[in-house]
Amino acid sequence: MPLFTDQLGRRLYLNQTPTRIVSLVPSQTELLYDLGLNTEVGGITKFCVHPETWFRNKIKVGGTKKIEMQIIKNIQPDLIIANKEENDKTQIEALTENYPVWISDIKTIDDALRMIISVGDITGKREEAVHVVTSIKIKFDALRREVAFISRINEAATAYLIWRKPYMTVGGDTFINDMMKCCGFKNMFENKMRYPEVDIDELKNSGCKILLLSSEPYPFTQKHIEELKPQLPGTKIALVDGEMFSWYGSRLLRAPDYFRLLLQEIQ
């Protein structure tokens, strides 16, 4: 009986390669699609918007934090893929009593690459997963080399907002922080943990010269830039695609090209 270990160190034994998979994490749902698991995936969340064909046609099992247990029971999955941060701990613990649950825990791009390989292993798609990881490494290695030569951007004092009322930023122990490093941004709140609240005075006092407003989970728009400009004179404020900074599955294949365009815009 094959043994698999998830990113929390939990052991899973599977009798066979899964054929009824439920994904509770949007970025990992997209990964399953790119690994070629169309028929095997039987359920996703309402936030799993990529690919669009799956979003339209796959069974929805609720949200990432509000899972509909009866729907999952109806699917009778032989594998559930979850995440420590994105899913509700109590619900995931309840699911582990009845189903094999593989849980990811991702704070860096290296964690993400290990997750991709592990998901490939457990779903019988190792070769495809290795191809995805190899391509991601090549693209990010090239980006880092280019960023090292951009002196005006490299280590630029930056803050990244994910929420409004109250404003919330990202600490140094987050995946977004690692993506910021890949772009050469210096996170002015990297000494904090997770997603701390901040106010305008803290943003001013942080010394940030660049402020990035994410498209998710709060959908910042141009009107929020106009709202913040008078309060943060001298700070470059830009809207960014939150999926590129926070989705840790196969969307990483697209992130470097997006980051290049973003850096050009900020310059």
PyMOL commands that set and color helices and strands:
alter all, ss='L'
color gray80, all
select helices_A, chain A and resi 26-34+52-57+69-75+89-96+109-122+126-147+175-182+200-206+222-231+242-246+250-253+255-266
alter helices_A, ss='H'
color red, helices_A
select strands_A, chain A and resi 3-5+11-13+21-23+41-44+59-60+79-83+101-104+156-163+168-169+185-187+210-214+236-240
alter strands_A, ss='S'
color yellow, strands_A
deselect
rebuild
show_as cartoon
